[in-house]
Amino acid sequence: MNAPSIPPSPDLPPASPQPAEAPPPSVAPEGAAGPAPAAPPRQPRNPLHGVTLEAIVVALQQHYGWRGLAEQIPVRCFQSDPSVSSSLKFLRKTPWAREKVESLYLFMLRERRRQGPSSS
Protein backbone atom coordinates (compact mmCIF):
# COMPACT_ATOMS: atom_id res chain seq x y z
CA MET A 1 0.00 0.00 0.00
CA ASN A 2 2.64 2.35 -0.90
CA ALA A 3 1.52 5.62 -2.32
CA PRO A 4 2.66 6.10 -5.85
CA SER A 5 5.48 8.56 -6.16
CA ILE A 6 4.62 11.70 -8.00
CA PRO A 7 7.17 12.88 -10.48
CA PRO A 8 8.39 16.46 -9.95
CA SER A 9 6.70 19.11 -12.00
CA PRO A 10 8.94 20.40 -14.78
CA ASP A 11 8.14 24.08 -14.02
CA LEU A 12 9.01 23.91 -10.28
CA PRO A 13 12.58 23.90 -8.98
CA PRO A 14 13.62 20.75 -7.14
CA ALA A 15 12.70 20.80 -3.47
CA SER A 16 15.55 21.63 -1.14
CA PRO A 17 15.74 20.04 2.26
CA GLN A 18 14.27 22.04 5.13
CA PRO A 19 16.90 24.25 6.76
CA ALA A 20 17.84 23.16 10.25
CA GLU A 21 16.68 25.33 13.09
CA ALA A 22 19.19 27.97 14.04
CA PRO A 23 21.00 27.06 17.25
CA PRO A 24 19.85 29.05 20.27
CA PRO A 25 22.04 32.01 21.16
CA SER A 26 24.72 30.94 23.57
CA VAL A 27 26.98 32.66 25.99
CA ALA A 28 30.04 34.14 24.32
CA PRO A 29 33.11 31.95 24.79
CA GLU A 30 35.78 33.10 27.18
CA GLY A 31 38.05 35.72 25.71
CA ALA A 32 35.43 36.78 23.15
CA ALA A 33 34.92 40.48 22.79
CA GLY A 34 31.79 41.51 24.63
CA PRO A 35 30.59 44.85 25.81
CA ALA A 36 33.41 47.01 27.08
CA PRO A 37 33.76 46.92 30.87
CA ALA A 38 32.65 50.03 32.65
CA ALA A 39 35.39 52.39 33.73
CA PRO A 40 36.36 51.90 37.37
CA PRO A 41 34.37 54.18 39.63
CA ARG A 42 36.07 57.35 40.72
CA GLN A 43 36.89 57.48 44.40
CA PRO A 44 37.56 61.13 45.18
CA ARG A 45 37.25 60.65 48.94
CA ASN A 46 39.55 57.62 49.17
CA PRO A 47 43.11 58.84 49.86
CA LEU A 48 44.53 55.39 48.98
CA HIS A 49 42.95 55.35 45.51
CA GLY A 50 45.64 55.44 42.86
CA VAL A 51 48.52 55.28 45.36
CA THR A 52 50.82 52.31 44.89
CA LEU A 53 52.07 50.25 47.80
CA GLU A 54 55.60 51.28 46.87
CA ALA A 55 54.68 54.98 47.14
CA ILE A 56 53.14 54.32 50.57
CA VAL A 57 56.24 52.51 51.87
CA VAL A 58 58.58 55.19 50.50
CA ALA A 59 56.50 58.00 52.05
CA LEU A 60 56.40 56.24 55.43
CA GLN A 61 60.13 55.53 55.33
CA GLN A 62 60.88 59.18 54.54
CA HIS A 63 58.55 60.38 57.30
CA TYR A 64 59.43 57.92 60.10
CA GLY A 65 62.72 56.34 58.97
CA TRP A 66 63.18 52.56 59.13
CA ARG A 67 63.66 52.58 62.90
CA GLY A 68 60.53 54.63 63.51
CA LEU A 69 58.58 52.49 61.06
CA ALA A 70 59.72 49.34 62.90
CA GLU A 71 58.55 50.88 66.19
CA GLN A 72 55.14 51.70 64.72
CA ILE A 73 54.72 48.32 62.97
CA PRO A 74 57.02 45.67 64.48
CA VAL A 75 57.65 43.34 61.53
CA ARG A 76 61.02 41.97 60.41
CA CYS A 77 60.94 43.61 57.00
CA PHE A 78 61.22 46.97 58.81
CA GLN A 79 63.52 45.77 61.62
CA SER A 80 66.19 43.57 60.06
CA ASP A 81 68.07 44.85 56.99
CA PRO A 82 65.09 46.88 55.75
CA SER A 83 64.61 47.84 52.13
CA VAL A 84 61.70 48.95 50.00
CA SER A 85 61.83 45.83 47.83
CA SER A 86 61.86 43.37 50.76
CA SER A 87 59.07 45.30 52.42
CA LEU A 88 56.97 45.19 49.26
CA LYS A 89 57.44 41.43 48.90
CA PHE A 90 56.35 40.86 52.50
CA LEU A 91 53.42 43.28 52.42
CA ARG A 92 52.02 41.86 49.17
CA LYS A 93 51.91 38.40 50.74
CA THR A 94 50.66 39.46 54.18
CA PRO A 95 47.26 41.19 54.19
CA TRP A 96 47.21 42.01 57.92
CA ALA A 97 50.59 43.80 57.69
CA ARG A 98 49.54 45.65 54.56
CA GLU A 99 46.42 46.90 56.36
CA LYS A 100 48.59 48.21 59.20
CA VAL A 101 50.89 49.99 56.75
CA GLU A 102 47.92 51.55 54.91
CA SER A 103 46.41 52.61 58.23
CA LEU A 104 49.69 54.23 59.34
CA TYR A 105 49.89 56.02 55.98
CA LEU A 106 46.37 57.42 56.46
CA PHE A 107 47.33 58.51 59.99
CA MET A 108 50.43 60.25 58.59
CA LEU A 109 48.30 62.07 56.00
CA ARG A 110 45.85 63.24 58.69
CA GLU A 111 48.71 64.48 60.87
CA ARG A 112 50.20 66.41 57.96
CA ARG A 113 46.84 68.06 57.26
CA ARG A 114 46.43 69.04 60.92
CA GLN A 115 49.87 70.60 60.99
CA GLY A 116 49.07 72.70 57.98
CA PRO A 117 50.85 73.31 54.68
CA SER A 118 53.85 75.09 56.23
CA SER A 119 55.50 71.94 57.68
CA SER A 120 55.36 69.36 54.89
C-alpha positions, 0 to 999 in steps of 0.5 A, a space after each residue: 500500500 505504498 503511495 505512488 510517487 509523483 514525479 516532480 513538476 517540470 516548471 518547479 525547482 527541485 525541493 531543497 531540504 528544510 533548513 535546520 533550526 538555528 542554534 539558540 544564542 549561547 553565551 560568548 566563549 571566554 576571551 570573546 569580545 563583549 561589551 566594554 567593561 565600565 570604567 572603574 568608579 572614581 573614588 575622590 574621597 579615598 586617599 589610597 585610591 591610585 597610590 601604589 604600595 611602593 609609594 606608601 612605603 617610601 612616604 612612610 620611610 621618609 617620614 618615620 625612617 626605618 627605625 621609627 617604622 619598625 617601632 610603629 609596625 614591628 615586623 622583620 621587613 622593617 627591623 632587620 636589613 630593611 629595604 623597600 623591595 623586601 618590604 613590598 614582597 612581604 606586604 604583598 603576601 601578608 594582608 594584615 601587615 599591609 592593612 597596618 601599613 595603609 592605616 599608618 599612611 592614612 594617619 600620617 596624611 591626617 597628621 600632615 593636614 592638621 599641621 598645615 601646609 607650612 610643615 610638609 
